[in-house]
Amino acid sequence: MKRDIGQELLEGIEAIKNGKGKRVTVNLPTDVQAIRKKIGLSQSAFAGLLGVSVRTLQEWEQGRRTPKGPAQALLRVADRHPEALLV
C-alpha cells in the first residue's frame, strides 16, 4: 500500500490542534565554549572539527550568533558523545 504523506501531515496537524498530537522538545546546545573546553580543543581545532570558521565559532561562544541546523546536531553529539567526533 502506498503512503499518502500529505494526508498523514494533515492528520498530524489536526491532532496537534485538538491537543492529541505529540510534541517534541529538543534541547539546543547553549554553551558552545563549555562543550569545546570539555573536549579539550582549541577554537581552531574545534572549528575545523565542526567545519566552520574560527570566527563563526567565536560568534557562537560570545552569544552574538546561534548555531543552526546541522551545527546544532554536531554540537549535541560533541556534548553527549565527544568520542564519536574524535575518531
Backbone bond lengths (Angstrom), bond angles and torsions (degrees), N, CA, C in turn:
res aa  C-N    CA-C-N  psi(-1)  N-CA   C-N-CA  omega(-1)  CA-C   N-CA-C  phi
1 M - - - 1.445 - - 1.530 108.70 -
2 K 1.296 115.88 134.99 1.455 121.81 -179.12 1.531 110.26 -83.48
3 R 1.343 115.92 135.07 1.465 121.13 178.55 1.518 110.71 -75.71
4 D 1.312 115.78 145.45 1.455 122.32 173.69 1.530 107.33 -109.67
5 I 1.329 114.72 88.23 1.463 120.85 -175.14 1.527 111.37 -58.90
6 G 1.312 116.20 -41.59 1.463 120.17 179.82 1.515 111.79 -58.29
7 Q 1.325 116.08 -44.35 1.465 120.39 179.35 1.522 110.63 -66.24
8 E 1.344 117.21 -39.22 1.457 120.67 178.06 1.525 111.01 -61.67
9 L 1.330 116.76 -41.19 1.467 120.56 178.09 1.522 111.15 -63.92
10 L 1.315 116.23 -45.03 1.469 119.88 178.98 1.523 111.32 -61.61
11 E 1.325 117.02 -40.57 1.464 120.31 178.41 1.524 110.51 -65.96
12 G 1.329 117.08 -38.52 1.462 120.70 177.63 1.516 111.99 -64.24
13 I 1.319 116.47 -42.81 1.469 121.00 178.31 1.523 110.16 -62.97
14 E 1.317 116.13 -43.50 1.468 120.56 179.69 1.526 110.48 -63.43
15 A 1.327 117.36 -40.31 1.463 121.04 179.08 1.524 110.78 -63.39
16 I 1.327 116.84 -41.80 1.465 120.40 178.50 1.520 110.38 -64.36
17 K 1.320 116.74 -42.78 1.474 120.43 178.93 1.520 110.95 -60.96
18 N 1.329 117.54 -33.21 1.466 121.74 -178.79 1.526 112.63 -89.93
19 G 1.322 116.78 4.95 1.451 120.63 177.76 1.520 114.49 78.26
20 K 1.314 117.80 16.59 1.462 121.17 -177.42 1.521 112.87 -111.34
21 G 1.309 117.15 -3.95 1.459 120.39 -176.88 1.512 112.09 -84.07
22 K 1.315 114.90 166.84 1.458 121.21 177.31 1.518 109.08 -88.05
23 R 1.311 114.65 137.56 1.461 120.16 173.85 1.522 107.47 -114.61
24 V 1.288 114.99 135.25 1.452 120.63 -177.61 1.524 108.39 -112.07
25 T 1.317 115.92 129.30 1.456 121.22 176.66 1.516 108.34 -106.67
26 V 1.313 115.96 127.84 1.454 121.28 178.92 1.515 107.86 -113.60
27 N 1.317 115.80 123.52 1.463 120.06 176.97 1.516 108.91 -83.69
28 L 1.311 115.44 116.62 1.453 120.38 -179.53 1.517 109.74 -86.72
29 P 1.325 116.33 143.68 1.461 118.47 177.45 1.528 109.68 -64.73
30 T 1.311 116.26 128.12 1.459 119.29 -175.96 1.528 112.65 -106.12
31 D 1.295 117.02 -31.18 1.455 118.84 -175.97 1.531 109.66 -113.71
32 V 1.310 115.31 85.73 1.458 121.95 -176.90 1.524 110.17 -62.17
33 Q 1.316 116.92 -40.21 1.466 120.15 -179.37 1.528 110.99 -62.82
34 A 1.329 117.24 -40.08 1.467 120.09 179.38 1.527 110.80 -64.76
35 I 1.321 116.81 -38.89 1.469 120.75 177.85 1.526 109.51 -62.93
36 R 1.341 116.00 -46.55 1.467 120.51 -179.42 1.525 111.40 -61.28
37 K 1.328 116.07 -44.31 1.468 119.88 -178.72 1.522 111.54 -68.78
38 K 1.329 117.18 -34.23 1.456 120.90 178.07 1.531 110.53 -61.63
39 I 1.328 115.97 -36.67 1.457 120.94 178.76 1.531 110.75 -78.33
40 G 1.340 115.95 -25.28 1.454 120.40 177.18 1.521 114.03 85.19
41 L 1.329 116.55 33.68 1.461 120.37 -179.64 1.527 110.94 -111.41
42 S 1.327 115.29 153.16 1.463 120.65 173.43 1.528 108.38 -72.88
43 Q 1.325 116.18 166.59 1.461 119.68 176.67 1.519 110.94 -58.57
44 S 1.304 116.43 -42.57 1.458 121.28 -178.32 1.529 111.47 -62.69
45 A 1.328 116.43 -46.06 1.464 120.66 -178.89 1.531 111.00 -67.01
46 F 1.332 117.01 -42.55 1.466 120.73 -178.90 1.524 110.69 -67.33
47 A 1.321 117.17 -41.17 1.469 120.56 177.58 1.524 109.82 -61.18
48 G 1.328 116.95 -43.00 1.455 120.48 178.16 1.515 112.22 -62.57
49 L 1.320 116.66 -39.85 1.456 122.03 178.92 1.531 111.48 -63.41
50 L 1.337 115.90 -38.26 1.466 120.77 -179.88 1.528 112.85 -84.14
51 G 1.336 116.74 -14.17 1.462 120.06 -179.04 1.514 113.80 77.84
52 V 1.333 115.81 31.78 1.462 120.78 177.30 1.527 108.38 -124.49
53 S 1.315 116.10 166.02 1.462 119.35 177.75 1.526 110.00 -75.47
54 V 1.313 115.31 157.68 1.462 120.29 177.23 1.529 109.17 -60.80
55 R 1.313 116.31 -38.65 1.467 120.40 -179.87 1.532 111.23 -61.38
56 T 1.335 116.41 -42.08 1.470 120.24 178.16 1.523 109.90 -62.21
57 L 1.329 117.09 -44.13 1.464 120.83 178.31 1.526 110.30 -60.53
58 Q 1.323 117.01 -42.81 1.464 120.62 178.46 1.530 111.17 -62.04
59 E 1.315 116.98 -40.14 1.473 120.99 178.23 1.533 110.22 -61.66
60 W 1.340 116.99 -41.64 1.465 120.66 177.65 1.514 110.80 -64.08
61 E 1.329 116.16 -46.47 1.464 120.13 -176.87 1.520 111.92 -64.67
62 Q 1.315 117.22 -31.70 1.459 120.84 -178.77 1.524 112.45 -90.91
63 G 1.331 117.13 0.75 1.458 121.54 175.32 1.514 115.44 78.12
64 R 1.327 117.77 11.60 1.462 120.11 179.88 1.518 112.06 -83.36
65 R 1.337 116.24 -22.39 1.461 121.62 176.42 1.517 108.36 -136.85
66 T 1.324 115.41 161.67 1.458 121.74 179.93 1.518 109.23 -120.65
67 P 1.324 117.77 133.74 1.468 119.54 177.03 1.529 109.96 -61.12
68 K 1.311 116.13 145.04 1.464 121.73 -179.43 1.522 109.82 -123.22
69 G 1.305 116.45 156.93 1.458 124.83 170.41 1.511 115.89 46.80
70 P 1.338 116.28 -120.20 1.464 120.61 -175.86 1.532 113.07 -59.80
71 A 1.312 117.72 -31.53 1.466 120.25 178.99 1.528 110.27 -64.07
72 Q 1.334 116.94 -38.97 1.465 120.21 177.04 1.526 110.28 -61.54
73 A 1.323 116.18 -43.57 1.462 120.29 -179.28 1.533 110.31 -63.45
74 L 1.323 117.19 -44.32 1.467 120.17 178.82 1.527 111.56 -63.33
75 L 1.321 116.53 -38.16 1.465 119.35 178.57 1.528 111.38 -66.82
76 R 1.332 117.49 -36.76 1.464 119.75 175.73 1.523 110.73 -63.64
77 V 1.333 116.72 -42.01 1.466 120.47 177.14 1.520 109.92 -63.63
78 A 1.326 116.66 -44.94 1.465 120.95 179.96 1.524 111.07 -60.28
79 D 1.318 116.78 -36.21 1.453 121.45 -178.72 1.526 111.28 -73.79
80 R 1.317 117.23 -44.80 1.463 121.48 -173.87 1.524 113.94 -89.00
81 H 1.329 116.76 -35.09 1.465 121.21 -176.03 1.527 110.26 -139.42
82 P 1.322 117.86 66.64 1.473 120.04 -175.99 1.522 113.25 -59.47
83 E 1.317 116.87 -27.63 1.467 119.30 -179.84 1.532 111.96 -62.30
84 A 1.318 117.26 -25.78 1.469 120.96 179.20 1.527 111.20 -66.98
85 L 1.310 117.81 -29.89 1.463 121.23 -179.35 1.523 112.46 -89.03
86 L 1.303 116.28 -22.83 1.453 120.09 -173.18 1.527 113.37 -93.78
87 V 1.296 117.41 9.60 1.479 121.28 -179.17 1.500 110.36 -73.00
